[in-house]
Amino acid sequence: MHQLKRKAAHTPHRPGRLGLWLNSLPHSKWIFPVYQSRQLYLVENDVTSEKLPRVLHGLKIAYASDIHYGALLDDARVKDLAERLNALEADIILFGGDYGEDAAHTLQMFKKLPPLKAKLAVCGVIGNHDRAEATAQELILAMEKCGITPLVNSTLTLEMDGKKLCICATDDLSHGDPAFREVKEQVLGADYVIFAPHSPDALEAAREEGAGDFYDLALCGHTHGGQVAIFGFAPYTASLYGERYGNMYLSGEIEEDDGAQIIISNGVGTTWMPVRVGAPPQYHLITLRRARPER
């Protein structure tokens, strides 16, 4: 890919008057974009890799991103999400950041979030809405208090039968201080690496720093699938690298030339307005599977 120019980050959107008015409308399919924004669909992703150790075959990850707790998503929907994630009985629960519409609501959401149950770990990264008005340390402490292992320029290493699975993430690209080289060094020697930055923009930023080849699977949110997308194209994306890059890394499953696999989620909530067209809200059950090498 040719060198891309990164734009300066802007202050995250908050709901405006129109968004608040739309959110006050009754739950009716007749107002479909608003109705769609209040739904939540489970997407099941199978990730197959020859590099996956046999002991990790069948490992399940429940993934949810971009909750945006606040004016457009209330306590009841936070509780509903927690119940859905727990019902998946996953080995790992992973959050992709943007828990609230701003830092204050993010900190509130951590207090509202019901207990989460996973066999191995519950962990999470931080996003631009979380980080724009809060320090990383404030967010880390709040996450730890509610039982979430924070991944902020850090790595969670799980060892099974002598094989190492590393789940890692950097600080938010827009408003934080991501340390790509440091994270890359943390996962050296791992048998399988999951990189979970909030935004897919971080994948390009890592490449720019010469640290883009350290992961096997990337899990990202941030994009909302465009929130409004026509035949898979979003007129506006939140990418710092512009609309072309934003639409290349908008939603769904992608495989890079080096074999790395990427899943980009539409997320749970909305920002600015409670409207979705062509980008339904979603959470994920991701199953890792070992591929049989070709003979």
C-alpha positions in Angstrom: 0.0 0.0 0.0 1.3 3.5 -0.8 2.2 5.9 2.0 -0.9 7.4 3.5 -1.2 10.8 5.2 -2.8 10.6 8.6 -5.2 13.4 9.5 -5.3 15.1 12.9 -7.8 13.5 15.3 -10.9 15.5 16.2 -12.9 15.6 19.4 -15.3 12.6 19.4 -18.9 13.2 18.4 -21.6 13.5 21.0 -25.4 13.2 20.3 -26.8 16.5 19.0 -30.4 17.7 19.2 -31.4 15.8 16.2 -29.9 12.6 17.6 -31.6 13.1 20.9 -34.9 13.7 19.2 -34.6 10.6 17.0 -33.8 8.6 20.1 -37.0 9.7 21.8 -39.1 8.2 18.9 -41.1 5.1 19.6 -39.6 1.7 18.8 -41.2 1.1 15.4 -40.1 -0.7 12.2 -41.7 2.2 10.3 -38.7 4.3 11.3 -36.3 1.6 10.2 -32.9 3.3 10.5 -33.7 4.2 14.2 -35.2 0.7 14.8 -32.2 -1.0 13.3 -29.8 1.0 15.6 -31.6 -0.5 18.6 -31.1 -4.2 17.5 -28.2 -6.4 18.2 -27.1 -9.4 16.1 -24.7 -12.2 16.9 -22.1 -12.8 14.2 -20.2 -16.1 14.3 -16.7 -16.0 12.8 -14.5 -19.0 12.2 -10.8 -18.1 11.9 -8.8 -20.9 10.4 -5.0 -20.9 10.4 -2.2 -23.4 9.9 -0.2 -21.5 12.5 -2.7 -22.1 15.3 -1.3 -24.7 17.8 -3.5 -27.8 18.2 -4.2 -27.0 21.8 -5.9 -23.7 20.8 -8.2 -25.4 18.2 -11.8 -24.6 19.1 -10.9 -21.7 21.4 -13.9 -19.2 21.5 -13.7 -15.4 21.9 -16.7 -13.3 22.6 -16.0 -9.8 21.2 -18.0 -6.6 21.5 -16.9 -3.1 20.6 -18.3 0.5 20.5 -21.0 0.3 23.2 -21.3 4.1 23.5 -23.2 4.1 26.8 -24.9 7.4 27.3 -27.8 9.3 25.8 -28.3 6.8 23.0 -27.7 3.5 24.9 -29.1 3.0 28.4 -28.5 0.8 31.4 -30.9 -1.9 30.1 -29.0 -2.4 26.9 -25.7 -2.6 28.9 -27.2 -5.3 31.0 -28.6 -7.1 27.9 -25.2 -7.1 26.3 -23.5 -8.6 29.4 -26.2 -11.3 29.5 -25.6 -12.1 25.8 -21.8 -12.3 26.3 -22.1 -14.6 29.3 -24.6 -16.8 27.5 -21.9 -17.6 24.8 -19.8 -19.4 27.5 -16.7 -18.2 25.7 -13.1 -18.9 26.8 -12.3 -15.2 26.5 -14.4 -12.1 26.5 -12.7 -9.2 24.7 -14.0 -5.6 24.5 -12.9 -3.4 21.7 -13.2 0.1 23.3 -15.5 3.1 23.2 -17.5 2.0 26.2 -19.2 5.4 26.6 -20.1 8.4 24.5 -17.4 10.2 26.4 -14.9 9.5 29.2 -17.4 10.3 32.0 -20.0 7.8 30.6 -17.2 5.2 30.1 -16.3 5.4 33.8 -20.1 5.1 34.6 -20.5 2.1 32.3 -17.8 0.2 34.1 -19.8 0.7 37.4 -23.0 -0.4 35.7 -21.6 -3.4 33.9 -22.8 -6.7 35.4 -20.2 -9.4 36.3 -18.8 -11.2 33.2 -18.0 -14.8 33.0 -15.3 -16.4 30.8 -13.3 -19.6 31.2 -9.9 -17.9 30.8 -10.0 -14.1 30.7 -12.1 -11.0 30.4 -10.0 -8.2 28.8 -10.5 -4.9 27.0 -8.9 -2.1 25.1 -9.6 1.6 25.1 -10.9 3.8 22.3 -11.0 7.4 21.3 -14.3 8.2 23.1 -12.8 6.8 26.3 -9.4 8.4 25.9 -10.1 11.9 24.6 -10.9 13.3 28.1 -9.3 10.8 30.5 -5.9 9.5 31.2 -4.9 5.9 30.5 -4.4 5.3 34.2 -7.9 6.5 35.1 -9.4 4.0 32.6 -7.1 1.2 33.6 -8.0 1.5 37.3 -11.8 1.6 36.4 -11.5 -1.5 34.2 -9.6 -3.4 36.9 -12.2 -2.6 39.5 -14.9 -4.3 37.4 -12.8 -7.3 36.5 -11.6 -6.4 33.1 -7.9 -6.8 32.3 -6.8 -3.7 30.5 -4.8 -4.0 27.3 -3.1 -0.6 26.9 0.4 -0.9 25.3 0.3 -4.3 27.0 -0.1 -8.0 26.5 -2.1 -10.8 28.2 -0.3 -14.1 27.8 -2.1 -17.4 28.2 -0.1 -20.6 28.2 -1.6 -24.0 27.5 0.4 -27.2 27.2 3.5 -25.2 26.6 2.0 -23.0 23.8 1.6 -19.3 24.2 -1.4 -17.3 23.1 -0.8 -13.5 23.3 -3.7 -10.9 23.2 -2.3 -7.4 22.9 -3.3 -3.8 22.2 -1.8 -0.4 22.1 -3.1 2.8 23.6 -5.7 4.7 21.4 -4.2 6.0 18.2 -6.3 9.2 18.1 -5.9 10.5 21.7 -3.4 8.2 23.4 0.3 7.2 23.1 0.4 3.9 21.2 3.7 2.0 21.5 3.7 -0.4 18.6 7.3 -1.5 18.8 7.0 -2.1 22.5 3.9 -4.3 22.0 5.6 -6.1 19.2 8.6 -6.9 21.5 6.2 -8.2 24.2 4.8 -11.0 21.9 8.1 -12.3 20.6 8.2 -16.0 20.8 4.4 -16.4 21.0 2.8 -19.2 19.1 -0.3 -17.2 18.1 -0.9 -13.4 18.5 -4.2 -11.5 18.5 -3.8 -7.8 18.2 -6.9 -5.8 19.2 -6.4 -2.1 18.7 -9.6 -0.1 18.8 -9.3 1.2 15.3 -8.1 -0.4 12.1 -6.2 2.8 11.5 -3.7 1.3 14.0 -2.8 -1.4 11.5 -1.5 1.2 9.1 0.1 3.2 11.9 2.0 0.0 13.0 3.1 -0.5 9.4 4.4 3.0 9.2 6.6 2.3 12.3 7.9 -0.9 10.9 5.9 -3.0 13.4 3.1 -4.3 11.3 4.0 -8.0 11.0 3.7 -9.3 14.5 0.1 -10.6 14.7 -1.8 -13.5 13.3 -5.3 -12.1 13.9 -6.4 -8.5 14.4 -9.8 -7.6 16.0 -11.0 -4.0 15.6 -14.0 -1.8 16.1 -14.3 2.0 15.8 -15.8 2.1 12.3 -19.4 1.2 13.1 -19.4 -0.3 9.6 -19.9 3.3 8.5 -23.1 3.4 10.5 -24.7 4.3 7.2 -23.4 2.2 4.3 -24.9 1.8 0.8 -24.0 -1.5 -0.8 -21.0 -1.8 1.5 -19.8 1.8 0.8 -19.8 4.4 3.6 -20.0 8.1 2.4 -18.3 9.0 5.7 -15.8 6.9 7.7 -14.0 7.8 10.9 -10.6 6.9 9.5 -7.7 9.2 10.1 -6.4 8.0 6.7 -9.3 9.2 4.6 -12.4 7.6 3.1 -10.6 5.3 0.7 -8.7 3.5 3.5 -11.8 3.8 5.7 -13.8 1.8 3.2 -11.1 -0.8 2.7 -11.2 -1.5 6.4 -14.9 -0.8 7.1 -16.5 -4.1 8.2 -16.2 -7.9 8.1 -13.3 -10.3 7.5 -10.2 -9.4 5.6 -7.0 -11.4 4.8 -3.8 -9.4 4.2 -1.1 -10.3 1.7 1.1 -11.6 4.5 -1.6 -14.0 5.7 -2.7 -12.0 8.7 -6.5 -12.1 9.3 -8.6 -9.2 10.3 -12.1 -8.9 11.7 -13.7 -5.4 11.9 -16.9 -5.1 13.9 -19.9 -2.8 13.2 -20.1 -2.4 17.0 -23.0 -2.3 19.4 -24.0 1.3 19.8 -24.1 4.5 17.7 -22.6 7.9 17.9 -24.0 11.3 17.0 -27.4 9.9 15.8 -29.2 6.6 16.6 -29.3 5.6 13.0 -28.0 2.6 11.1 -28.5 1.6 7.4 -26.6 -1.3 5.9 -24.4 -1.6 9.0 -26.4 -3.6 11.6 -25.1 -3.5 15.2 -23.3 -6.7 16.1 -21.3 -8.7 18.7 -19.2 -11.7 17.8 -18.4 -15.3 18.7 -15.0 -16.0 17.2 -13.8 -19.6 17.0 -10.2 -20.3 16.3 -9.6 -23.4 14.2 -6.4 -25.1 13.1 -6.1 -25.7 9.4 -4.7 -28.9 8.0 -1.6 -28.1 6.0 -1.9 -28.9 2.3 0.1 -31.9 1.1 
